[in-house]
Amino acid sequence: MGLDTVEIVLWAEEEFDVSMPDEEVGKIYTVGEFATYIAEKVNEAKGTSIDFSNTLPKILDVLESDYGVKRAKVTLSSRFVEDLGFG
């Protein structure tokens, strides 16, 4: 995992108050997978039933504000490394 990838995982852990083991997040490649994974972790930890549509707006916000990725460039199938330039 590159530094940007580690930083966004740390952001998500803090933002959503969940733990994301490296061995699990290492299998995530797209924005959609990340949004779904976060929702699953939140549901597991808090007994809720949210889905990716609840987590995606915050992910898009941080991608734009902290990493300069324009929202229009991001789709659910956007890959962090290949499409968004995360290292």
N, CA, C and O atoms as a MOPAC input file, in Angstrom:
PM7 MOZYME 1SCF
protein

 N      0.83600 1    -1.18300 1     0.00000 1
 C      0.00000 1     0.00000 1     0.00000 1
 C      0.87700 1     1.24100 1     0.00000 1
 O      1.84800 1     1.33800 1     0.75000 1
 N      0.51600 1     2.17800 1    -0.85000 1
 C      1.23200 1     3.44200 1    -0.88900 1
 C      0.74400 1     4.37500 1     0.20200 1
 O     -0.24900 1     4.09900 1     0.87600 1
 N      1.44800 1     5.47500 1     0.36700 1
 C      1.12100 1     6.43400 1     1.42100 1
 C     -0.29100 1     6.99200 1     1.28800 1
 O     -1.01000 1     7.09200 1     2.28300 1
 N     -0.70000 1     7.35900 1     0.06800 1
 C     -2.06300 1     7.87600 1    -0.12300 1
 C     -3.10500 1     6.85300 1     0.28900 1
 O     -4.11300 1     7.19200 1     0.91000 1
 N     -2.85900 1     5.61500 1    -0.05600 1
 C     -3.80500 1     4.54700 1     0.28300 1
 C     -3.89300 1     4.37100 1     1.79100 1
 O     -4.98600 1     4.23900 1     2.34200 1
 N     -2.75800 1     4.37000 1     2.45200 1
 C     -2.73800 1     4.24000 1     3.91300 1
 C     -3.48000 1     5.41900 1     4.54600 1
 O     -4.25100 1     5.24100 1     5.48900 1
 N     -3.24300 1     6.61700 1     4.02300 1
 C     -3.89400 1     7.80000 1     4.58400 1
 C     -5.41000 1     7.75500 1     4.44700 1
 O     -6.12400 1     8.13200 1     5.37600 1
 N     -5.90800 1     7.30100 1     3.30700 1
 C     -7.36900 1     7.27800 1     3.14200 1
 C     -8.00100 1     6.19100 1     4.01300 1
 O     -9.13100 1     6.34900 1     4.47500 1
 N     -7.29100 1     5.10500 1     4.23700 1
 C     -7.79400 1     4.06900 1     5.14900 1
 C     -7.82800 1     4.61900 1     6.57400 1
 O     -8.80500 1     4.41700 1     7.29400 1
 N     -6.77400 1     5.30600 1     6.97700 1
 C     -6.75600 1     5.90300 1     8.32500 1
 C     -7.86600 1     6.93500 1     8.47900 1
 O     -8.51400 1     7.00900 1     9.52300 1
 N     -8.08300 1     7.73300 1     7.42800 1
 C     -9.18700 1     8.69800 1     7.45400 1
 C    -10.51700 1     7.96900 1     7.65800 1
 O    -11.32500 1     8.37300 1     8.49500 1
 N    -10.74300 1     6.90100 1     6.89700 1
 C    -12.01000 1     6.16900 1     6.98100 1
 C    -12.20200 1     5.53800 1     8.35500 1
 O    -13.31100 1     5.53700 1     8.89000 1
 N    -11.13300 1     5.00600 1     8.92200 1
 C    -11.24100 1     4.42000 1    10.26100 1
 C    -11.67900 1     5.47200 1    11.27100 1
 O    -12.52300 1     5.20700 1    12.12700 1
 N    -11.11000 1     6.64700 1    11.16800 1
 C    -11.46300 1     7.72300 1    12.09600 1
 C    -12.84900 1     8.29000 1    11.79800 1
 O    -13.65500 1     8.47700 1    12.70900 1
 N    -13.12300 1     8.55900 1    10.53300 1
 C    -14.39400 1     9.16400 1    10.12300 1
 C    -15.59200 1     8.28800 1    10.48100 1
 O    -16.62500 1     8.78800 1    10.92500 1
 N    -15.44500 1     6.97800 1    10.28400 1
 C    -16.56800 1     6.06100 1    10.48500 1
 C    -16.44900 1     5.24900 1    11.77100 1
 O    -17.31800 1     4.43100 1    12.07600 1
 N    -15.37100 1     5.47500 1    12.52700 1
 C    -15.14600 1     4.81300 1    13.81000 1
 C    -15.18900 1     3.28900 1    13.69000 1
 O    -15.91200 1     2.60900 1    14.42000 1
 N    -14.39100 1     2.77200 1    12.74600 1
 C    -14.27600 1     1.33200 1    12.53700 1
 C    -12.80600 1     0.96500 1    12.36000 1
 O    -11.96900 1     1.81700 1    12.06300 1
 N    -12.51300 1    -0.30600 1    12.54500 1
 C    -11.17000 1    -0.82300 1    12.33100 1
 C    -11.13600 1    -1.54900 1    10.98900 1
 O    -12.05100 1    -2.30200 1    10.65500 1
 N    -10.06900 1    -1.31400 1    10.22700 1
 C     -9.93300 1    -1.92200 1     8.90300 1
 C     -8.58000 1    -2.61700 1     8.81600 1
 O     -7.56800 1    -1.97500 1     8.53600 1
 N     -8.55800 1    -3.91500 1     9.05200 1
 C     -7.28800 1    -4.64600 1     9.00500 1
 C     -6.64400 1    -4.58300 1     7.61600 1
 O     -7.32800 1    -4.64400 1     6.59400 1
 N     -5.31900 1    -4.46100 1     7.60700 1
 C     -4.56800 1    -4.36800 1     6.35100 1
 C     -4.87300 1    -5.51300 1     5.39700 1
 O     -4.97600 1    -5.30500 1     4.18800 1
 N     -5.01800 1    -6.71500 1     5.93100 1
 C     -5.26600 1    -7.87700 1     5.06200 1
 C     -6.61900 1    -7.79300 1     4.36200 1
 O     -6.80900 1    -8.40100 1     3.30900 1
 N     -7.55200 1    -7.05100 1     4.93300 1
 C     -8.85300 1    -6.86200 1     4.28500 1
 C     -8.80900 1    -5.72000 1     3.27100 1
 O     -9.26100 1    -5.88400 1     2.13700 1
 N     -8.27400 1    -4.57800 1     3.66300 1
 C     -8.25600 1    -3.44000 1     2.74800 1
 C     -7.29000 1    -3.65900 1     1.59200 1
 O     -7.41800 1    -3.01300 1     0.55200 1
 N     -6.34500 1    -4.54200 1     1.75400 1
 C     -5.42200 1    -4.86500 1     0.67800 1
 C     -6.09600 1    -5.52600 1    -0.50800 1
 O     -5.50600 1    -5.63000 1    -1.58300 1
 N     -7.33600 1    -5.97700 1    -0.32000 1
 C     -8.10500 1    -6.63700 1    -1.38400 1
 C     -9.10200 1    -5.68700 1    -2.04500 1
 O     -9.89200 1    -6.10100 1    -2.89300 1
 N     -9.06100 1    -4.42500 1    -1.65900 1
 C     -9.98800 1    -3.42900 1    -2.18900 1
 C     -9.27000 1    -2.60900 1    -3.25600 1
 O     -8.18400 1    -2.07900 1    -3.02000 1
 N     -9.88700 1    -2.51200 1    -4.42800 1
 C     -9.24200 1    -1.80500 1    -5.53200 1
 C    -10.04000 1    -0.61200 1    -6.05200 1
 O     -9.46300 1     0.32500 1    -6.60300 1
 N    -11.37700 1    -0.64000 1    -5.87800 1
 C    -12.19700 1     0.41800 1    -6.47000 1
 C    -12.89200 1     1.25600 1    -5.39300 1
 O    -13.01500 1     0.85000 1    -4.23700 1
 N    -13.33200 1     2.41800 1    -5.81100 1
 C    -14.06800 1     3.31100 1    -4.91700 1
 C    -15.35200 1     2.63200 1    -4.44000 1
 O    -15.71000 1     2.73900 1    -3.26700 1
 N    -16.04100 1     1.93900 1    -5.33700 1
 C    -17.26500 1     1.23200 1    -4.96400 1
 C    -17.02100 1     0.14400 1    -3.94500 1
 O    -17.79500 1    -0.01100 1    -3.00100 1
 N    -15.94600 1    -0.61500 1    -4.12800 1
 C    -15.60100 1    -1.65500 1    -3.15300 1
 C    -15.28900 1    -1.03000 1    -1.79900 1
 O    -15.67800 1    -1.56600 1    -0.76100 1
 N    -14.59400 1     0.09300 1    -1.80800 1
 C    -14.24000 1     0.77600 1    -0.56700 1
 C    -15.48500 1     1.28500 1     0.14800 1
 O    -15.61500 1     1.11700 1     1.36000 1
 N    -16.39500 1     1.90100 1    -0.58900 1
 C    -17.63100 1     2.41900 1     0.00700 1
 C    -18.46700 1     1.28700 1     0.58900 1
 O    -19.03200 1     1.42300 1     1.67400 1
 N    -18.54800 1     0.17700 1    -0.12600 1
 C    -19.30700 1    -0.98800 1     0.35700 1
 C    -18.63900 1    -1.58900 1     1.57800 1
 O    -19.31200 1    -1.93500 1     2.54900 1
 N    -17.31700 1    -1.71600 1     1.53900 1
 C    -16.56900 1    -2.27600 1     2.66200 1
 C    -16.77700 1    -1.44100 1     3.92700 1
 O    -17.01000 1    -1.99000 1     5.00500 1
 N    -16.69200 1    -0.11900 1     3.79500 1
 C    -16.89700 1     0.74500 1     4.95400 1
 C    -18.30200 1     0.54400 1     5.51800 1
 O    -18.47100 1     0.42500 1     6.73100 1
 N    -19.30500 1     0.50600 1     4.65200 1
 C    -20.68300 1     0.30300 1     5.11200 1
 C    -20.81100 1    -1.02100 1     5.85900 1
 O    -21.47300 1    -1.08800 1     6.89400 1
 N    -20.18900 1    -2.06000 1     5.34700 1
 C    -20.24300 1    -3.36900 1     6.01900 1
 C    -19.58100 1    -3.31200 1     7.38900 1
 O    -20.10000 1    -3.87400 1     8.35300 1
 N    -18.43500 1    -2.63600 1     7.48100 1
 C    -17.74400 1    -2.52200 1     8.76700 1
 C    -18.58200 1    -1.72000 1     9.76800 1
 O    -18.65100 1    -2.07000 1    10.94600 1
 N    -19.22000 1    -0.63600 1     9.28800 1
 C    -20.08200 1     0.16200 1    10.16200 1
 C    -21.25500 1    -0.68400 1    10.64100 1
 O    -21.58600 1    -0.67500 1    11.82700 1
 N    -21.87900 1    -1.40700 1     9.73000 1
 C    -23.01600 1    -2.25600 1    10.10600 1
 C    -22.60500 1    -3.31100 1    11.12700 1
 O    -23.32700 1    -3.56600 1    12.09100 1
 N    -21.46100 1    -3.91000 1    10.91500 1
 C    -20.94800 1    -4.93400 1    11.82600 1
 C    -20.67400 1    -4.35200 1    13.21200 1
 O    -21.00400 1    -4.96700 1    14.22600 1
 N    -20.07300 1    -3.16900 1    13.25000 1
 C    -19.68600 1    -2.55800 1    14.52300 1
 C    -20.85600 1    -1.91600 1    15.26200 1
 O    -20.88800 1    -1.90100 1    16.49300 1
 N    -21.81900 1    -1.38500 1    14.50200 1
 C    -22.86300 1    -0.58000 1    15.14000 1
 C    -24.26300 1    -1.15700 1    15.02300 1
 O    -25.21400 1    -0.58000 1    15.55100 1
 N    -24.40500 1    -2.29000 1    14.33600 1
 C    -25.71400 1    -2.90600 1    14.20400 1
 C    -26.67000 1    -2.12900 1    13.32200 1
 O    -27.88600 1    -2.21500 1    13.49400 1
 N    -26.12700 1    -1.36500 1    12.37100 1
 C    -26.95600 1    -0.58900 1    11.45600 1
 C    -27.15500 1    -1.35500 1    10.14800 1
 O    -26.69700 1    -2.49000 1    10.01500 1
 N    -27.82200 1    -0.74900 1     9.20800 1
 C    -28.00700 1    -1.39500 1     7.90500 1
 C    -27.85600 1    -0.36300 1     6.78500 1
 O    -28.74600 1    -0.18700 1     5.95300 1
 N    -26.70100 1     0.31200 1     6.78900 1
 C    -26.42100 1     1.27700 1     5.73800 1
 C    -25.79200 1     0.55500 1     4.54500 1
 O    -25.38600 1    -0.60200 1     4.64800 1
 N    -25.71700 1     1.25900 1     3.41400 1
 C    -25.03300 1     0.68700 1     2.25800 1
 C    -24.07300 1     1.72800 1     1.68200 1
 O    -23.88600 1     2.79900 1     2.25900 1
 N    -23.47400 1     1.40500 1     0.55000 1
 C    -22.44600 1     2.27200 1    -0.02200 1
 C    -22.94100 1     3.69200 1    -0.27900 1
 O    -22.15000 1     4.63400 1    -0.25600 1
 N    -24.23200 1     3.85300 1    -0.52300 1
 C    -24.74300 1     5.19900 1    -0.81700 1
 C    -24.65600 1     6.12600 1     0.39800 1
 O    -24.71700 1     7.34700 1     0.25700 1
 N    -24.51400 1     5.54500 1     1.58100 1
 C    -24.35900 1     6.34400 1     2.79000 1
 C    -22.90500 1     6.75400 1     3.03000 1
 O    -22.64700 1     7.78000 1     3.65800 1
 N    -21.97400 1     5.97200 1     2.54300 1
 C    -20.55900 1     6.26000 1     2.76700 1
 C    -19.90200 1     6.97600 1     1.58200 1
 O    -18.93200 1     7.71300 1     1.76000 1
 N    -20.42500 1     6.76100 1     0.39300 1
 C    -19.81800 1     7.31700 1    -0.81100 1
 C    -19.67800 1     8.83800 1    -0.80300 1
 O    -18.62500 1     9.33700 1    -1.19700 1
 N    -20.69100 1     9.60300 1    -0.37200 1
 C    -20.52600 1    11.07300 1    -0.38700 1
 C    -19.32500 1    11.55700 1     0.42100 1
 O    -18.62700 1    12.47800 1    -0.00300 1
 N    -19.08100 1    10.95500 1     1.56300 1
 C    -17.93200 1    11.36500 1     2.38200 1
 C    -16.62000 1    10.97900 1     1.71100 1
 O    -15.63600 1    11.71400 1     1.79400 1
 N    -16.60400 1     9.82800 1     1.04700 1
 C    -15.40400 1     9.42200 1     0.31300 1
 C    -15.13700 1    10.40500 1    -0.81300 1
 O    -13.99900 1    10.83500 1    -1.00500 1
 N    -16.16700 1    10.76200 1    -1.55200 1
 C    -15.99900 1    11.72600 1    -2.64400 1
 C    -15.51800 1    13.07300 1    -2.11700 1
 O    -14.67700 1    13.72300 1    -2.73800 1
 N    -16.05200 1    13.49000 1    -0.97200 1
 C    -15.61700 1    14.75300 1    -0.36200 1
 C    -14.12500 1    14.73500 1    -0.05700 1
 O    -13.41000 1    15.68200 1    -0.38500 1
 N    -13.65600 1    13.66700 1     0.56700 1
 C    -12.24000 1    13.61400 1     0.94800 1
 C    -11.34300 1    13.43300 1    -0.27200 1
 O    -10.23100 1    13.96200 1    -0.30100 1
 N    -11.80100 1    12.70500 1    -1.26500 1
 C    -11.00400 1    12.57200 1    -2.48900 1
 C    -10.79400 1    13.93300 1    -3.14100 1
 O     -9.71000 1    14.23900 1    -3.63700 1
 N    -11.84000 1    14.73500 1    -3.13300 1
 C    -11.73500 1    16.05100 1    -3.76300 1
 C    -10.94500 1    17.03800 1    -2.89600 1
 O    -10.04300 1    17.71900 1    -3.38500 1
 N    -11.28900 1    17.10700 1    -1.61500 1
 C    -10.66400 1    18.12200 1    -0.76000 1
 C     -9.21900 1    17.79900 1    -0.40400 1
 O     -8.38400 1    18.70300 1    -0.36500 1
 N     -8.90700 1    16.55200 1    -0.14600 1
 C     -7.56700 1    16.20200 1     0.32000 1
 C     -6.63200 1    15.70100 1    -0.78100 1
 O     -5.41200 1    15.79100 1    -0.64500 1
 N     -7.19600 1    15.17700 1    -1.86600 1
 C     -6.36300 1    14.57100 1    -2.90100 1
 C     -6.52800 1    15.22600 1    -4.27200 1
 O     -5.87300 1    14.82800 1    -5.23500 1
 N     -7.39800 1    16.22300 1    -4.36100 1
 C     -7.57100 1    16.96300 1    -5.60000 1
 C     -8.19600 1    16.18400 1    -6.73700 1
 O     -8.02800 1    16.54400 1    -7.90200 1
 N     -8.91900 1    15.11500 1    -6.41400 1
 C     -9.58300 1    14.30500 1    -7.43900 1
 C    -10.96600 1    14.88600 1    -7.68900 1
 O    -11.78200 1    14.95400 1    -6.77100 1
 N    -11.23500 1    15.29900 1    -8.90000 1
 C    -12.53600 1    15.87100 1    -9.24500 1
 C    -13.62400 1    14.79700 1    -9.18300 1
 O    -13.44400 1    13.68300 1    -9.67600 1
 N    -14.74500 1    15.14800 1    -8.57300 1
 C    -15.87300 1    14.21000 1    -8.44200 1
 C    -16.28900 1    13.61600 1    -9.77800 1
 O    -16.62300 1    12.43400 1    -9.86100 1
 N    -16.26700 1    14.43000 1   -10.81500 1
 C    -16.70100 1    13.97200 1   -12.13800 1
 C    -15.81500 1    12.85200 1   -12.67300 1
 O    -16.22800 1    12.09700 1   -13.55300 1
 N    -14.61800 1    12.74500 1   -12.15100 1
 C    -13.68000 1    11.71000 1   -12.59200 1
 C    -13.92500 1    10.37400 1   -11.87500 1
 O    -13.45600 1     9.33000 1   -12.32900 1
 N    -14.65100 1    10.41000 1   -10.76900 1
 C    -14.79800 1     9.22600 1    -9.92300 1
 C    -16.10000 1     8.49000 1   -10.21900 1
 O    -17.18000 1     9.08000 1   -10.23200 1
 N    -15.97000 1     7.18500 1   -10.45500 1
 C    -17.12300 1     6.30100 1   -10.57700 1
 C    -16.95000 1     5.18500 1    -9.55700 1
 O    -15.90000 1     5.07300 1    -8.92400 1
 N    -17.97100 1     4.37000 1    -9.39900 1
 C    -17.85200 1     3.24300 1    -8.47800 1
 C    -16.75700 1     2.27900 1    -8.90800 1
 O    -16.15500 1     1.60700 1    -8.07000 1
 N    -16.49800 1     2.20800 1   -10.19700 1
 C    -15.46700 1     1.28500 1   -10.69400 1
 C    -14.09600 1     1.93600 1   -10.82500 1
 O    -13.15600 1     1.29300 1   -11.29100 1
 N    -13.96100 1     3.19900 1   -10.42400 1
 C    -12.65100 1     3.85300 1   -10.45300 1
 C    -11.70100 1     3.12600 1    -9.51100 1
 O    -12.01600 1     2.89800 1    -8.34300 1
 N    -10.53600 1     2.76700 1   -10.03600 1
 C     -9.51100 1     2.09700 1    -9.22900 1
 C     -8.60400 1     3.15600 1    -8.62000 1
 O     -8.16400 1     4.08600 1    -9.29600 1
 N     -8.33700 1     2.99700 1    -7.34100 1
 C     -7.54200 1     3.99000 1    -6.62000 1
 C     -6.17600 1     4.21300 1    -7.26600 1
 O     -5.78800 1     5.35800 1    -7.49900 1
 N     -5.45300 1     3.15500 1    -7.55600 1
 C     -4.10900 1     3.29700 1    -8.08200 1
 C     -4.11500 1     3.63900 1    -9.56300 1
 O     -3.53500 1     4.64400 1    -9.97300 1
 N     -4.76400 1     2.81300 1   -10.36200 1
 C     -4.71000 1     2.96500 1   -11.80800 1
 C     -5.45300 1     4.19600 1   -12.31800 1
 O     -4.95400 1     4.88600 1   -13.20700 1
 N     -6.62500 1     4.48400 1   -11.77900 1
 C     -7.45700 1     5.56900 1   -12.30100 1
 C     -7.29300 1     6.89700 1   -11.54700 1
 O     -7.37300 1     7.96700 1   -12.15100 1
 N     -7.06500 1     6.82800 1   -10.24300 1
 C     -7.02500 1     8.04700 1    -9.44100 1
 C     -5.61500 1     8.44000 1    -9.03000 1
 O     -5.42000 1     9.48800 1    -8.41400 1
 N     -4.63600 1     7.61600 1    -9.36100 1
 C     -3.24500 1     7.96100 1    -9.11600 1
 C     -2.76100 1     7.79600 1    -7.69200 1
 O     -1.75800 1     8.40000 1    -7.31200 1
 N     -3.45000 1     6.99100 1    -6.89000 1
 C     -3.00700 1     6.74500 1    -5.53000 1
 C     -1.77200 1     5.85400 1    -5.56900 1
 O     -1.67100 1     4.93500 1    -6.38100 1
 N     -0.84700 1     6.14600 1    -4.68200 1
 C      0.37600 1     5.35000 1    -4.63600 1
 C      0.47300 1     4.56200 1    -3.36600 1
 O      1.44500 1     3.83400 1    -3.16400 1

